[in-house]
């Protein structure tokens, strides 16, 4: 069987991944600032899925690109060890972010001589039982506000050494198994334990793995997806109809006149559109978007190299640092915003400033790393 | 038109902001006085506030109580309730114990009523319930039975009850019989002589006044977002204050020593 041989992936860097991951990071930042008018620009207002799907999918995709060659060249133990080095980096980054996030709240409260912010932003459990909360944070069971994406990524990557040798040989089998596991997790309500006891993971790794593993399988399939092009028109029409439908439903949340047009029987099928278990409507929406991205943006598309898009690419290249920085800055933006009672001007300014800082940091990271270094990073 | 330009057009249509962003004129957090009437004097709570300068509340319920959908657990209605009561009742030690467990229905909450209510020595149990029972299509008579059983268990331990009914959100409104669950809750509240916080009717009034779902619901169409949670916390605090605020605040001031 031809599929038995691991696929040799093209060695050149696919800058689409950097660009769209950078975009996802900007969206995540904008969406994490509460009541932010600038978040009207982000994908979540126009359909079911949001930047989380983009981020997780690309993470799966790049995991294959980064480690499949290592697997072929150095064997499984070395590749697995490298994956675990990365898991460790993610873990350290998460814990650092947790501390910085908490420290920011404490610092602002002390500097402004008020405990109101600590109360307002209290990371539930940390105030009441700090020792226990720290322990649970170390176990990734306690993940206060907006700190739940990295733990998801950590769990997914921790299982990746088992997936990697399979996905490079049988990508389709991985998709089938992953979808089956996703169905089972949703049906039997499987999730990982959280803290406090009654909580579960906001992004259930047992469900969200389907996005990650589909991304991983697609990275292996790559050029083999050409067979889909035989039905290019049919798929495009279907995807477009679905995107239009999702767009209409998403807009109906903002306009009651549109909302009244949604028939009861349809609403009964749609809702709830679960985020914890990445509802199938969300996943399909992401796939429809990805389909059009695939058509519109081939790997060598000239606009990918436009200078004006360079900040996005830079952010995508240093996604871990920029993700952490973005989460930290979203909290800063929220605090500044509150000072100006959430005026539209302050929302625009903090959003713009946050993106400038994230981009500047990404350029700094590139400069530090050295322009010549072309190795693929996660 | 080539497939590529079609795809580009589709992408562009995804990023163009809609005309007249609905954010411009957001509606206020509000409810009529009639909707805030709990229909119960909460005598024990009133006495505890007046005599012992203490108010202890157990928030029993599911994801709304736990705060799923809020960006911060402090925005969940129980924490907001405490903040509002603290501000309105200076000198009174207010405690709100959050016993929300996401996904549970009336039956599961009835089963843990004793263990969760007993240790807190509360004067009020706010029982947020109904939504998950309605979504799971629990038969109405069984639902009513579990409500009665839960209230009986809870009251045998001391506190008075305030039932909080379903949230008015797309996933609930789409059900064929969500109003029957709200009706059963009102009937049981009357029969058992406990309070009822009309969350369903309050939120329906928001919607009918033109407030878009996006303002108070997360985009799963089921859970309250920050605004929804904070507003319900504020309105519930108002409703409870109506009942328990010491008479002297509106009438003769009590002499201080």
Interface residues (C-beta under 8 A of the other chain):
Chain A: X32 X34 X35 X37 X40 X41 X43 X44 X45 X46 X47 X48 X119 X120 X121 X122 X123 X124 X144 X145 X146 X189 X198 X199 X200 X202 X232 X233 X236 X239 X240 X243 X247 X250 X251 X252 X253 X254 X255 X256 X259 X264 X267 X268 X270 X271 X272 X273 X274 X275 X279 X289 X292 X293 X295 X296
Chain B: X3 X4 X6 X7 X8 X10 X11 X13 X14 X15 X17 X18 X21 X22 X23 X66 X67 X68 X71 X72 X73 X74 X79 X83 X100 X101 X102 X103 X169 X170 X171 X173 X174 X175 X176 X207 X210 X211 X212 X213 X214 X217 X218 X219 X220 X221 X222 X223 X226 X227
